[in-house]
Amino acid sequence: MTLLDVRENWEIEIAPVPSPTLHIPMSQVADRLAEIDPAVETVVICRSGARSMEVARFLEHAGFSTVSNMTGGILAWAKDVDPTIKPY
């Protein structure tokens, strides 16, 4: 599985998620599509889930078969998985 983090660099500095994570800011996904393996399940994450939902839809239209959006983004991750992550 690939965890694709589409947040900006400054957001990752505030609230990083554990590795391994592929970081490609949302604005760069189309140009860097070759870095994402379409044969591997991809879970897309952002701050709250809105940007990652758009990227997940884009990837599906690009032919990726197993893509999902992490509902609630890093805010939900911090609440439900790792409370040491600072919400912002």
N, CA and C of each residue as an Amber inpcrd file, in Angstrom:
protein
   264
   0.8350000  -1.1780000   0.0000000   0.0000000   0.0000000   0.0000000
   0.8850000   1.2470000   0.0000000   0.4240000   2.2590000  -0.7310000
   1.0970000   3.5470000  -0.7520000   0.2300000   4.5680000  -0.0310000
   0.7880000   5.2510000   0.9550000   0.1160000   6.3670000   1.5860000
   0.6290000   7.6150000   0.8870000  -0.2440000   8.2490000   0.1020000
   0.1180000   9.4240000  -0.6770000  -0.3450000  10.6730000   0.0600000
   0.6040000  11.4370000   0.5540000   0.3260000  12.6610000   1.2960000
   0.3950000  13.8310000   0.3260000  -0.7430000  14.5010000   0.1080000
  -0.8070000  15.5830000  -0.8800000  -0.7720000  16.9670000  -0.2390000
  -0.3590000  17.0430000   1.0270000  -0.2540000  18.3390000   1.7020000
   1.0020000  19.0810000   1.2500000   1.0490000  20.3430000   1.5620000
   2.2090000  21.1710000   1.2500000   3.3420000  20.8650000   2.2410000
   4.5620000  21.2360000   1.8700000   5.7280000  20.9650000   2.7190000
   5.5680000  21.5370000   4.1200000   5.0700000  22.7690000   4.2290000
   4.9390000  23.3940000   5.5420000   3.9530000  22.6320000   6.4260000
   2.9560000  21.9870000   5.8170000   1.9910000  21.2060000   6.5970000
   2.6370000  19.9370000   7.1500000   3.4830000  19.3280000   6.3540000
   4.1540000  18.1030000   6.7910000   5.1460000  18.4040000   7.9040000
   5.7660000  19.5740000   7.8540000   6.6730000  19.9680000   8.9360000
   5.9160000  20.1010000  10.2560000   4.6880000  20.5770000  10.2170000
   3.8760000  20.7390000  11.4280000   3.3670000  19.3970000  11.9320000
   2.8520000  18.5750000  11.0130000   2.1910000  17.3280000  11.4140000
   2.5780000  16.1880000  10.4780000   3.7790000  15.6310000  10.6550000
   4.1920000  14.5160000   9.7920000   3.4690000  13.2250000  10.1590000
   3.2740000  12.3730000   9.1500000   2.7610000  11.0300000   9.4050000
   3.9290000  10.0710000   9.2840000   3.8230000   8.9020000   9.8840000
   4.9450000   7.9630000   9.8610000   5.2980000   7.5120000   8.4440000
   6.5610000   7.2020000   8.2480000   7.0130000   6.6380000   6.9770000
   6.6060000   5.1740000   6.9290000   6.5190000   4.5600000   5.8050000
   6.7890000   5.1350000   4.4950000   5.5740000   5.8810000   3.9550000
   5.8080000   7.0600000   3.4980000   4.7770000   7.9040000   2.8980000
   5.3580000   8.5390000   1.6490000   4.5770000   8.5700000   0.5990000
   4.9760000   9.2650000  -0.6160000   4.3740000  10.6620000  -0.5410000
   5.2260000  11.6780000  -0.5520000   4.7390000  13.0510000  -0.4570000
   4.8090000  13.7120000  -1.8250000   3.6380000  14.0470000  -2.3690000
   3.5400000  14.8190000  -3.6010000   2.4410000  15.8520000  -3.3700000
   2.7910000  17.1250000  -3.2570000   1.7550000  18.1390000  -3.0660000
   0.6910000  18.0540000  -4.1700000  -0.5350000  18.3510000  -3.8060000
  -1.6500000  18.2240000  -4.7350000  -1.3650000  18.8880000  -6.0800000
  -0.7680000  20.0650000  -6.0600000  -0.5180000  20.8080000  -7.2960000
   0.4890000  20.1310000  -8.2160000   1.2050000  19.1120000  -7.7130000
   2.2320000  18.4350000  -8.5010000   1.8480000  17.0200000  -8.9280000
   0.6990000  16.5310000  -8.4680000   0.3330000  15.1300000  -8.7220000
   0.2870000  14.8140000 -10.2160000  -0.3440000  15.6410000 -11.0170000
  -0.4590000  15.3610000 -12.4570000   0.9130000  15.2580000 -13.1130000
   1.8350000  16.1290000 -12.7250000   3.1800000  16.1300000 -13.3110000
   4.0480000  14.9880000 -12.8030000   3.7100000  14.4520000 -11.6360000
   4.5540000  13.4170000 -11.0280000   3.8420000  12.0670000 -10.9510000
   2.8510000  11.8780000 -11.8030000   2.0330000  10.6670000 -11.7970000
   2.8710000   9.3940000 -11.9060000   3.9670000   9.4490000 -12.6400000
   4.8100000   8.2670000 -12.8360000   5.4400000   7.7630000 -11.5370000
   5.4620000   8.5870000 -10.5000000   6.0410000   8.1810000  -9.2130000
   5.0900000   7.3080000  -8.3930000   3.8460000   7.2200000  -8.8200000
   2.8280000   6.4590000  -8.0890000   2.5600000   5.1650000  -8.8530000
   2.6660000   4.0440000  -8.1880000   2.4700000   2.7450000  -8.8310000
   0.9780000   2.4290000  -8.9240000   0.4180000   2.3550000 -10.1390000
  -1.0190000   2.0880000 -10.2750000  -1.4110000   0.6670000  -9.8830000
  -0.4310000  -0.2190000  -9.7510000  -0.7190000  -1.6070000  -9.3840000
  -0.8210000  -1.8100000  -7.8750000  -0.4700000  -0.7740000  -7.1230000
  -0.4740000  -0.8650000  -5.6600000  -1.6270000  -0.0270000  -5.1180000
  -2.2870000  -0.5300000  -4.0870000  -3.3530000   0.2390000  -3.4430000
  -2.7910000   1.5780000  -2.9670000  -3.5210000   2.6650000  -3.2560000
  -3.0960000   3.9920000  -2.8620000  -4.1460000   4.6200000  -1.9620000
  -3.7100000   5.0820000  -0.7930000  -4.5680000   5.8230000   0.1240000
  -4.0490000   7.2490000   0.1390000  -4.9360000   8.2010000  -0.1570000
  -4.5440000   9.5980000  -0.2760000  -4.9720000  10.3400000   0.9880000
  -4.0570000  11.1840000   1.5030000  -4.3220000  11.9220000   2.7330000
  -3.9540000  13.3910000   2.5630000  -4.7260000  14.2550000   3.2070000
  -4.4070000  15.6770000   3.2910000  -4.7730000  16.1260000   4.7100000
  -5.0490000  17.3960000   4.8980000  -5.3700000  17.8870000   6.2450000
  -6.7420000  17.4080000   6.7210000  -7.7650000  17.6280000   5.8950000
  -9.1220000  17.3080000   6.3490000  -9.8590000  16.3240000   5.4530000
  -9.3040000  15.9980000   4.2990000  -9.9230000  15.0220000   3.4110000
 -10.4500000  15.5860000   2.1090000 -10.5370000  16.9000000   1.9670000
 -11.0960000  17.4880000   0.7460000 -10.1200000  17.3900000  -0.4300000
  -8.8880000  17.8290000  -0.2310000  -7.8980000  17.7530000  -1.3130000
  -7.6140000  16.3090000  -1.6870000  -7.5020000  15.4580000  -0.6850000
  -7.2060000  14.0550000  -0.9760000  -8.3540000  13.3980000  -1.7380000
  -9.5810000  13.8120000  -1.5090000 -10.7050000  13.2660000  -2.2640000
 -10.5860000  13.6570000  -3.7400000 -10.2010000  14.9020000  -4.0040000
 -10.0120000  15.3420000  -5.3860000  -8.8900000  14.5550000  -6.0580000
  -7.7980000  14.3460000  -5.3520000  -6.6740000  13.5950000  -5.9220000
  -7.0740000  12.1410000  -6.1480000  -7.7950000  11.5460000  -5.2170000
  -8.2460000  10.1630000  -5.3830000  -9.1160000  10.0320000  -6.6320000
 -10.0140000  10.9710000  -6.8490000 -10.8480000  10.9500000  -8.0670000
  -9.9860000  11.0980000  -9.3170000  -9.0070000  11.9970000  -9.2600000
  -8.0930000  12.1840000 -10.3930000  -7.3650000  10.8800000 -10.7080000
  -6.8580000  10.2110000  -9.6820000  -6.1310000   8.9570000  -9.8910000
  -7.0410000   7.8860000 -10.4710000  -8.2690000   7.8060000  -9.9980000
  -9.2190000   6.8390000 -10.5560000  -9.4460000   7.1060000 -12.0350000
  -9.6180000   8.3680000 -12.4070000  -9.8100000   8.7180000 -13.8270000
  -8.5480000   8.4620000 -14.6440000  -7.3970000   8.4450000 -13.9820000
  -6.1310000   8.1660000 -14.6640000  -5.8630000   6.6660000 -14.7880000
  -6.7900000   5.8410000 -14.2850000  -6.6660000   4.3980000 -14.4400000
  -6.1910000   3.6300000 -13.2250000  -6.0160000   4.3020000 -12.1090000
  -5.6370000   3.5970000 -10.8790000  -6.8660000   2.8540000 -10.3650000
  -6.7110000   1.5590000 -10.0930000  -7.8820000   0.7500000  -9.7460000
  -8.1940000   0.6950000  -8.2510000  -7.1860000   0.8040000  -7.4140000
  -7.4400000   0.7190000  -5.9730000  -6.9450000   1.9810000  -5.2870000
  -7.8320000   2.9650000  -5.2420000  -7.5260000   4.2580000  -4.6440000
  -8.6020000   4.5750000  -3.6230000  -8.1790000   5.1090000  -2.4900000
  -9.1660000   5.5540000  -1.5050000  -8.6960000   6.8410000  -0.8460000
  -9.6550000   7.5620000  -0.3260000  -9.4100000   8.8150000   0.3730000
  -9.4650000   8.5510000   1.8670000  -8.4980000   9.0760000   2.6100000
  -8.5570000   8.9490000   4.0590000  -9.5150000  10.0210000   4.5720000
 -10.7210000   9.6020000   4.8630000 -11.7590000  10.5200000   5.3280000
 -11.3070000  11.2160000   6.6030000 -11.4190000  12.5270000   6.6140000
 -11.0330000  13.3020000   7.7850000  -9.5770000  13.7090000   7.8100000
  -8.7590000  13.1320000   6.9140000  -7.3690000  13.5160000   6.7750000
  -6.5320000  13.3920000   8.0310000  -5.4960000  14.2410000   8.0990000
  -4.5730000  14.2000000   9.2330000  -5.2700000  14.5860000  10.5290000
  -6.3450000  15.3730000  10.4340000  -7.0930000  15.7250000  11.6470000
  -7.7140000  14.4800000  12.2680000  -8.2840000  13.6030000  11.4350000
  -8.8530000  12.3520000  11.9410000  -7.7500000  11.4050000  12.4120000
  -6.6290000  11.3800000  11.6810000  -5.4900000  10.5340000  12.0680000
  -5.0110000  10.9310000  13.4660000  -4.8690000  12.2370000  13.6820000
  -4.4040000  12.7250000  14.9860000  -5.3910000  12.3680000  16.0940000
  -6.6550000  12.4200000  15.7850000  -7.6880000  12.1130000  16.7840000
  -7.7980000  10.6110000  17.0560000  -7.7740000   9.8000000  15.9790000
  -8.0880000   8.3800000  16.1140000  -6.8830000   7.4470000  16.1590000
  -5.7480000   7.8720000  15.5880000  -4.6060000   6.9670000  15.4550000
  -3.4190000   7.4290000  16.2990000  -3.0350000   8.6880000  16.1630000
  -1.8230000   9.1550000  16.8100000  -2.0430000  10.5360000  17.4250000
  -2.4340000  10.5820000  18.6860000  -2.7210000  11.8780000  19.3170000
  -1.4850000  12.7610000  19.5390000  -0.2940000  12.2400000  19.2490000
   0.8980000  13.0900000  19.3690000   1.0530000  14.0240000  18.1720000
   0.3030000  13.7630000  17.1030000   0.3560000  14.6380000  15.9330000
  -0.4050000  15.9090000  16.2490000   0.2530000  17.0230000  15.9780000
  -0.3180000  18.3390000  16.2920000  -1.3440000  18.7480000  15.2310000
  -2.6030000  18.9260000  15.6110000  -3.5770000  19.4330000  14.6260000
  -3.2760000  20.8880000  14.2850000  -3.5940000  21.2760000  13.0810000
  -3.3380000  22.6540000  12.6590000  -4.4760000  23.1470000  11.8120000
